[in-house]
Amino acid sequence: MTAPLFPLFADLQGRQVLVVGGGAVAERKTEALLHTRARVRVVAPTLTPALAGLRAAGRIEWLQAVFAPGQLDDAWLVIAATGDPTVNRAVAAAAEARRMLANVVDDAALSSFQVPAIVERGPLQVAVSSGGGAPMLARHLRRQLETLLDDSWTSLAELFTRERQRIRQRFPRPAERRRFFEKVLAGPLPRLFRQQLHAQAEHHFLASLDEAAPQPRTGSVAVVGAGPGDAGLLTLNALRAMNEADVVLHDRLVSEDVLRLGRRDATYIEVGKSASGHSTRQDDIHRLMLEHARAGHRVVRLKGGDPFVFGRGGEELEFLRTHGIPYEVVPGITAAVACAAYAGIPLTHRDHAQSVKLVTAHCKDSFDTLDWQSLAQERQTLAVYMGVAGLEGLRDRLIAHGRAASTPFALVENGSRREQRVLNGTLADLPETARSHQVRSPALLILGEVAALAGTLHWFGAPPVGATAPTHSRNLPAPTLQAA
């Protein structure tokens, strides 16, 4: 897998760029460069009529020659658009020798930079790139963005650019400026520009700027559920909280996909717990929340799943309340719900399970506190948050209290993530199955008749390992995909 490109907006005004080639492709690249007010020199034996017209108008310089490495000496970057692989390779090699960025059109391997698809609204530019691998996909997305971003964005960008210094003087702290922008963009300003009421829009903006006063920094904590891993399961409120955060205290198991959706300039601190290896004590998590909130920061305590389902969210709220720290809670999709859904397992079923019990048990002492008689009852689903520890004790106690050894189970490892794996079997063989397949945390155990449905209802990732069609399932047809 190739490394991602570093996005870069280059200021080329007054700087020389070399375009090698005089055909239609070179013509398009030259026009794009002239839009940035670059000084463009074209090297080619002949020019298209449009390029010849640009040269006649004095807008470009033309070297009527074949490419030679010395032509790069005064250039800031170079674009090879000849359609001749030999010439393009020579341009790329000469640029590499000079440590100069080069773009070879339609050849990502030879290019050290890519020209993205651009959506432009005044000073605002949105660049879309596939790294050179799928340019048509980038162009398709650009067309969608063109319809999404109307002309009011031009007016907004021009206004904020024009008033940049005044805004910075009014709000010297970045956090204060961010909150001002959040407030003014959530108000009538965008609508006024869309309605072409420019005078009213500017009057509203200036009034908002005059009325707004930097507020004393009051910290707060948002206890946020991140879900089981799939970033698509993050709620809109969770995304909002992450984009307002100054500090994010996140669990070890919060996925990288989720973390990438937060503010890039926030401070991220891992405070995860692990059965083996480094763990952050709960008292230390409390101390970090208090320290950053008292410093005036917006803190997000980001937890896998839901903070109030085996997430110790209640303890953290009690601590915050005791110390007078404002807080809010954003629920997340808990692992039992998400893992079951992504494994094709209904937690309840009219024929097989009329109740669901969520259970956690990480050690012998916690095992002793559970009501095993109740947990062993039939026609219910157990969702056990315990990773893979204690499976043997769990099996033995359930069977000893009357649960049938033939009860189906599903172990869902990395539920909802790209690497999800589901194991099916029966209660009698539960620990042996987990050991033989080397199941690792995060994993959730689903026990009950509904677990067998994973064999026929799975839809995400690979089919369950060891899955067999449940004897109690109706004769449902296999799912088919239909064209929209």
CORKA-V272451 format. One line per field, one symbol per residue. ss: DSSP state (H for helix, E for strand, L for the rest). phi: phi as a letter, one per 20 degrees, with the letter a starting at -180 (. if undefined). A space follows every 10 residues. Layout:
ss: ???
phi: ???
//
This chain:
ss: LLLLLLLLLL LLLLLEEEEE LLLHHHHHHH HHHHHLLLEE EEELLLLLHH HHHHHHLLLE EEELLLLLHH HHLLLLEEEE LLLLHHHHHH HHHHHHHLLL EEEELLLLLL LLLLLLEEEE ELLEEEEELL LLLLHHHHHH HHHHHHHHLL LHHHHHHHHH HHLHHHHHHH LLLHHHHHHH HHHHHLLLHH HHHHLLLHHH HHHHHHHHHH HLLLLLLLLE EEEEELELLL HHHLLHHHHH HHHHLLEEEE LLLLLHHHHL LLLLLLEEEE LLLLLLLLLL LHHHHHHHHH HHHHLLLEEE EEELELLLLL LLHHHHHHHH HHLLLEEEEE LLLLHHHHHH HHLLLLLLEL LLELLEEEEE LLLHHHHHLL LHHHHLLLLL EEEEELLLLL HHHHHHHHHH LLLLLLLEEE EEELLLLLLL EEEEEEHHHH HHHHHHLLLL LLEEEEELHH HHHHHHHLLL LLLLELLLLL LLLLLLLLLL LLLL
phi: .ffffefbde edgmdecede pcefffffff fffffemfed dddafccfgf ffffffemec dcdeaefcgf fegdeebcce cemdgfffff fffffgfeld fcddgmbffe edbdeffcdd cmfecddccd mnebffffff fffffgffef ffffffffff ffegffffff cfegffffff fgfffeefgg ffffemefff ffffffffff ffcgegfdfb cdeceemeqf ffefffffff ffedfecced ffefffffff eeffefedcf cfdbfcnfce fffffgffgf ffffeneedd eedfmdfddl dmffffffff fgemefbbcd fcffgfffff ffemdffdbg ecbdbccecc bdbfffgfee effffefelb ddddebmcem ffffffffff eofffeffcc ddelgmegeg ccddadggdg ffffffdlfc febcedcqgf fffgfddfbd mffgemfcff fefffefffc edff
//
